[in-house]
């Protein structure tokens, strides 16, 4: 029902990385979850590459979502040379 796509990477039978996302329109895939064992060099890059190649090869954009204020995560996301970034805003009713 959710129409999510997922992927995972195993090493010796153990899951070391996984990702999940969905196509939100005709040209964009949004990645909701991406986790990897940070002790395994290249695990994050591998799950990112493999998930994108399998689920977004024909699409124009991949939305990697918010960096949650984490400087390291922001740098990692910027290393993929995004086409553009949008400011995030919140509205509060008084």
N, C-alpha and C positions, 0 to 999 in steps of 0.2 A: 504493500500500500504506500510506503514512503518513497519508493522509486530510487532508493539509494544504490550506488555502486560501491563496491569495496574491493580491497586487495590486501594481501599480506605477503610477507617474505619470511621463510623459515630457513634456519641453518641447523643441520643435524636434527630436524624434526621440531625444533623450538622456534616459536614465533619471535622474531626480532624487530619486526616493523609492521604497521598496518595503517590503512587509510580508508576513509569513506567520504563520499560526496554525491552530488547530484547535478544533473543538467537543469539549469533554471530557465533557459530560453534557447533560442535557435543557435546562439553562438557562445554560450558561457557555461562552464562547469564550475561549481563552487565546492571547495574542499572544506568539509566541516571538521574532520578529525584527521590528524596525522601524528602518529607516535612511533618512536623507534628507540631502541636501546642505544643510549648515547655512548656507551662503552665500546660499541662496535663502529669503527671508523667507516664512514660512508653510508651507514644504514638509512639516515634521513634522506640523503641525496638519492639513494637507490629507490626507496619507496616513492619518492616524489616523481622521479623519472618514469618508473614503471607504471604507476597509477595514471599519470598524464598520457603516456603512450597508448595505454589500453582504453582509456575512457574519454580522452579529449583530443585525440589526434586530428579530428576533422573540425574542431572548434577554434574560434579566434581567441577566446579569453579563458583564463583560469583564475577565478577569484580565490585567493588564499586566505581570505578573512583577516580579521583584526590581529595585530601583534600583541594585544593586551598590555601594552606599555613595557614589554620585555625588550630591552635594548638588543640583546643577542638575537632574539627572534626577528626583530625588525631588520637588523643587518643581514640575516640569512635570507629573509624575503626580498630585500633590496638587491641581493646578489643575483637574483633571477631577472633583473632589469625590467621591472613592471612597466607596462604601457602607460599607466597612470595610477595615481593613488587618490583616494577620496578621504576627506576629513570625516570623522565620526562625530555626531552630535547627539545630545539627549535633550528631551523636552520634559519639563516638570510643570505640573499643574499646581497653581497656588490656591 
